Amino acid sequence: MEKIFNNTQVAFSLKSDTELDRAYFLFKMINNQPLVRIGTAVTNFAIKTNLPVEGLIRATVFDHFCGGVNENDCITVVDKMFTKGVSSILDYSVEGKEEENQFDAALEMTLKTIEFAKERQAIPFAVFKPTGFGRLDLYEKVGAKQTLTQEEQAEWDRIAARFDHVCNVAHKNDVALLIDAEESWMQDAADDLVTAMMKKYNKEKAIVFNTLQMYRWDRLDYLKNLHEQAKTEGFYIGMKIVRGAYMEKENERAVEKGYPTPICASKEATDINYDTAILYMINHLDTMSIFAGTHNELSTYSLMNLMQEKGIKTNDSRIWFGQLYGMSDNISYNLAANGYNVAKYLPFGPVKDVMPYLIRRAEENTSVAGQTSRELTLIKTERNRRKGK
Ligand SMILES: Cc1cc2nc3c(=O)[nH]c(=O)nc-3n(C[C@H](O)[C@H](O)[C@H](O)COP(=O)(O)OP(=O)(O)OC[C@H]3O[C@@H](n4cnc5c(N)ncnc54)[C@H](O)[C@@H]3O)c2cc1C
């Protein structure tokens, strides 16, 4: 496979010189680990004490990684990206809420994004996080098969009803719906809910998608077992395949509580697990749809190669590639330019509520050993190309 992701001209075709310079300084800043650590602490403090820092956050990290503070703000970005064939997934990125009215608000917001997706070719999926619809502790309790109090049972029934409501609307409107995966100790209960939804709404094709985190060594077996169930019960499987975002938390908790970590023994093991899951799904594409959520170039080339080997069209509706807005444009834009289906998660929400998301992005792009992050290298290459260097 030709190395198409090195083409920075295509990658940054939507960015003006000024925008590219802004991105350069942003990544230069977050490349510096002490600066990110101090910046995070100062920002958290400023937000808690109501200091007027929102403008500063908006002008820097927020506008780079988010589409806006509400769903309407995002439309300009959605339309702009789609001129280059890159689709969007509106992601309401408010995290860590614990109240019933907040869960209902997240449900309403997800329903609204389904409505948006129904009206726009540029938005092929809707998405939500299970903990957006209910308390993490309750997922954990249900997953561990502990007895619930009457109130807890009623609370759980409301979570299940939110899942059913949103999946039902997605199905009626023919909008595919991604459901994110989170910490392993809440995931069993979420998986059971999502499987029930697939069984109910994926009779004709994959509408409801679960997420498999392939840094977990048990996920390949999980996929194979689900496949057996799907064959017997007659439903399609939709799966977002990612590596997983909670590795440190998972390892720390396993040590603290004295159980074997659910995480693969090494990065290489996770990489192999990821590519094997993709291969398994490609081999069963008659009943499966894949959303490959990754910034890993090798895994992306590997899926492209598989498609070519098997004579699968680049724009086959059962295969999507996905990246996050503000990252890996070299993958997204070059995939789109070569005719593949690609969509970027476009986060939105009030500035202070998306801070946990923004901090994760900053940390992810911080270099540990002082080397330049990949994003920074790409931007540098493009700046030099434009200057004729
Ligand atoms: C569109 C999209 C949707 C996503 N949705 C979710 C989601 O629902 N849930 C979720 O948890 N994450 C999600 N993620 C994040 C994803 O799980 C990864 O954290 C992120 O994409 C980085 O992994 P990568 O495949 O891009 O590549 P890489 O940069 O090659 O891999 C980094 C990943 O490898 C794994 N890893 C690193 N070191 C080790 C080690 N020593 N041992 C074992 N494994 C290791 C970790 O998972 C780490 O995040 C999503 C990402 C995208 C792009």
PDBQT file of the ligand as one rigid body, heavy atoms in Angstrom, charges set to zero:
ROOT
HETATM    1  C1  LIG A 401     -13.181   7.777  16.658  1.00  0.00    +0.000 C 
HETATM    2  C2  LIG A 401     -12.651   7.287  17.975  1.00  0.00    +0.000 A 
HETATM    3  C3  LIG A 401     -13.517   6.784  18.937  1.00  0.00    +0.000 A 
HETATM    4  C4  LIG A 401     -13.035   6.325  20.170  1.00  0.00    +0.000 A 
HETATM    5  N1  LIG A 401     -13.898   5.787  21.094  1.00  0.00    +0.000 NA
HETATM    6  C5  LIG A 401     -13.417   5.249  22.246  1.00  0.00    +0.000 A 
HETATM    7  C6  LIG A 401     -14.253   4.571  23.169  1.00  0.00    +0.000 A 
HETATM    8  O1  LIG A 401     -15.467   4.452  22.977  1.00  0.00    +0.000 OA
HETATM    9  N2  LIG A 401     -13.705   4.061  24.296  1.00  0.00    +0.000 N 
HETATM   10  C7  LIG A 401     -12.341   4.145  24.554  1.00  0.00    +0.000 A 
HETATM   11  O2  LIG A 401     -11.891   3.630  25.590  1.00  0.00    +0.000 OA
HETATM   12  N3  LIG A 401     -11.538   4.793  23.708  1.00  0.00    +0.000 NA
HETATM   13  C8  LIG A 401     -12.026   5.344  22.558  1.00  0.00    +0.000 A 
HETATM   14  N4  LIG A 401     -11.172   5.966  21.684  1.00  0.00    +0.000 N 
HETATM   15  C9  LIG A 401      -9.752   6.206  22.070  1.00  0.00    +0.000 C 
HETATM   16  C10 LIG A 401      -8.886   5.015  21.727  1.00  0.00    +0.000 C 
HETATM   17  O3  LIG A 401      -9.261   3.945  22.565  1.00  0.00    +0.000 OA
HETATM   18  C11 LIG A 401      -7.388   5.266  21.948  1.00  0.00    +0.000 C 
HETATM   19  O4  LIG A 401      -7.140   5.732  23.238  1.00  0.00    +0.000 OA
HETATM   20  C12 LIG A 401      -6.739   6.225  21.005  1.00  0.00    +0.000 C 
HETATM   21  O5  LIG A 401      -7.353   6.224  19.766  1.00  0.00    +0.000 OA
HETATM   22  C13 LIG A 401      -5.263   5.882  20.853  1.00  0.00    +0.000 C 
HETATM   23  O6  LIG A 401      -5.090   4.609  20.246  1.00  0.00    +0.000 OA
HETATM   24  P1  LIG A 401      -4.779   4.405  18.691  1.00  0.00    +0.000 P 
HETATM   25  O7  LIG A 401      -5.422   3.175  18.175  1.00  0.00    +0.000 OA
HETATM   26  O8  LIG A 401      -5.144   5.646  18.001  1.00  0.00    +0.000 OA
HETATM   27  O9  LIG A 401      -3.226   4.173  18.508  1.00  0.00    +0.000 OA
HETATM   28  P2  LIG A 401      -1.886   4.073  19.250  1.00  0.00    +0.000 P 
HETATM   29  O10 LIG A 401      -1.426   5.449  19.539  1.00  0.00    +0.000 OA
HETATM   30  O11 LIG A 401      -1.045   3.196  18.416  1.00  0.00    +0.000 OA
HETATM   31  O12 LIG A 401      -2.136   3.287  20.597  1.00  0.00    +0.000 OA
HETATM   32  C14 LIG A 401      -2.180   3.856  21.875  1.00  0.00    +0.000 C 
HETATM   33  C15 LIG A 401      -3.039   2.914  22.679  1.00  0.00    +0.000 C 
HETATM   34  O13 LIG A 401      -2.400   1.628  22.811  1.00  0.00    +0.000 OA
HETATM   35  C16 LIG A 401      -2.688   1.046  24.076  1.00  0.00    +0.000 C 
HETATM   36  N5  LIG A 401      -1.432   0.859  24.812  1.00  0.00    +0.000 N 
HETATM   37  C17 LIG A 401      -0.428   1.778  24.965  1.00  0.00    +0.000 A 
HETATM   38  N6  LIG A 401       0.562   1.291  25.726  1.00  0.00    +0.000 NA
HETATM   39  C18 LIG A 401       0.206   0.030  26.074  1.00  0.00    +0.000 A 
HETATM   40  C19 LIG A 401       0.809  -0.981  26.888  1.00  0.00    +0.000 A 
HETATM   41  N7  LIG A 401       1.983  -0.783  27.488  1.00  0.00    +0.000 N 
HETATM   42  N8  LIG A 401       0.148  -2.146  27.037  1.00  0.00    +0.000 NA
HETATM   43  C20 LIG A 401      -1.042  -2.357  26.445  1.00  0.00    +0.000 A 
HETATM   44  N9  LIG A 401      -1.664  -1.454  25.663  1.00  0.00    +0.000 NA
HETATM   45  C21 LIG A 401      -1.066  -0.263  25.480  1.00  0.00    +0.000 A 
HETATM   46  C22 LIG A 401      -3.611   2.042  24.781  1.00  0.00    +0.000 C 
HETATM   47  O14 LIG A 401      -4.928   1.671  24.501  1.00  0.00    +0.000 OA
HETATM   48  C23 LIG A 401      -3.280   3.372  24.114  1.00  0.00    +0.000 C 
HETATM   49  O15 LIG A 401      -4.345   4.301  24.164  1.00  0.00    +0.000 OA
HETATM   50  C24 LIG A 401     -11.638   6.408  20.450  1.00  0.00    +0.000 A 
HETATM   51  C25 LIG A 401     -10.769   6.895  19.471  1.00  0.00    +0.000 A 
HETATM   52  C26 LIG A 401     -11.240   7.330  18.249  1.00  0.00    +0.000 A 
HETATM   53  C27 LIG A 401     -10.263   7.842  17.239  1.00  0.00    +0.000 C 
ENDROOT
TORSDOF 0
